[in-house]
Amino acid sequence: MSSPDVFDVYRNALFIALTIYTIVVMAITIWFGAKVLAGRDPRKRLLRLYLSYQLLTIRVRPLAGELARTGFWTLALLGLWWLHHQI
């Protein structure tokens, strides 16, 4: 039986570590944000109202170029990943 490729082990370990890190950081951020926005304080109610207004009235037109560029680079990355697995 051949030994595993060191690069594959490194790549998989890095992927798993970064995935776990991302999930933990997002969970902590969501928990902290919910804790900050909770309560009946008038200032917190105003902050919740302001944030909900900002989320509901987001304008996509000014962001269209950035969204297109992000989509292009995402497709390019997926294409490279697909080509990498074809080798």
Phi, psi and omega per residue, in radians:
M1 nan 2.339 -3.101
S2 -1.417 2.684 3.132
S3 -1.347 2.638 -3.121
P4 -1.199 2.608 3.117
D5 -1.201 2.285 -3.096
V6 -1.098 -0.679 -3.138
F7 -1.117 -0.701 3.118
D8 -1.114 -0.722 3.108
V9 -1.102 -0.805 3.127
Y10 -1.069 -0.821 -3.112
R11 -1.078 -0.785 -3.135
N12 -1.179 -0.701 3.104
A13 -1.120 -0.731 3.108
L14 -1.121 -0.735 3.115
F15 -1.077 -0.798 -3.126
I16 -1.145 -0.764 -3.132
A17 -1.112 -0.771 -3.133
L18 -1.212 -0.596 3.080
T19 -1.131 -0.809 3.121
I20 -1.107 -0.760 3.118
Y21 -1.048 -0.784 -3.130
T22 -1.100 -0.766 -3.132
I23 -1.129 -0.745 -3.136
V24 -1.142 -0.787 -3.127
V25 -1.137 -0.713 3.107
M26 -1.140 -0.712 3.123
A27 -1.112 -0.759 3.123
I28 -1.123 -0.717 3.138
T29 -1.127 -0.764 3.111
I30 -1.121 -0.757 3.127
W31 -1.089 -0.783 3.141
F32 -1.132 -0.730 3.119
G33 -1.114 -0.713 3.102
A34 -1.141 -0.656 3.120
K35 -1.165 -0.695 -3.140
V36 -1.185 -0.673 -3.070
L37 -1.483 -0.152 -3.115
A38 -1.356 2.649 3.055
G39 2.101 2.967 -3.095
R40 -1.835 0.102 3.129
D41 -1.032 2.337 -3.124
P42 -1.017 -0.583 3.127
R43 -1.189 -0.659 3.110
K44 -1.222 -0.657 3.075
R45 -1.090 -0.725 3.101
L46 -1.118 -0.705 3.102
L47 -1.120 -0.762 3.086
R48 -1.066 -0.751 3.121
L49 -1.104 -0.760 3.134
Y50 -1.106 -0.786 -3.141
L51 -1.135 -0.718 3.118
S52 -1.155 -0.656 3.086
Y53 -1.102 -0.759 3.130
Q54 -1.101 -0.695 3.134
L55 -1.209 -0.627 -3.097
L56 -1.385 -0.411 -3.069
T57 -1.920 0.428 -3.141
I58 -1.111 2.368 -3.130
R59 -1.763 2.142 -3.095
V60 -1.459 -0.478 -3.068
R61 -0.971 -0.838 3.109
P62 -1.155 -0.391 -3.108
L63 -1.663 -0.005 -3.012
A64 -1.012 -0.764 3.139
G65 -1.090 -0.783 3.128
E66 -1.150 -0.695 3.113
L67 -1.135 -0.691 3.110
A68 -1.143 -0.739 3.130
R69 -1.124 -0.739 3.105
T70 -1.108 -0.731 3.100
G71 -1.097 -0.736 3.124
F72 -1.063 -0.844 -3.107
W73 -1.196 -0.545 3.058
T74 -1.148 -0.774 3.102
L75 -1.119 -0.678 3.106
A76 -1.116 -0.730 3.107
L77 -1.126 -0.740 3.099
L78 -1.123 -0.653 3.084
G79 -1.117 -0.761 3.089
L80 -1.118 -0.686 3.117
W81 -1.110 -0.747 3.114
W82 -1.105 -0.764 3.108
L83 -1.111 -0.643 3.127
H84 -1.081 -0.675 -3.128
H85 -1.370 -0.242 3.097
Q86 -1.390 -0.370 -3.103
I87 -1.327 nan nan
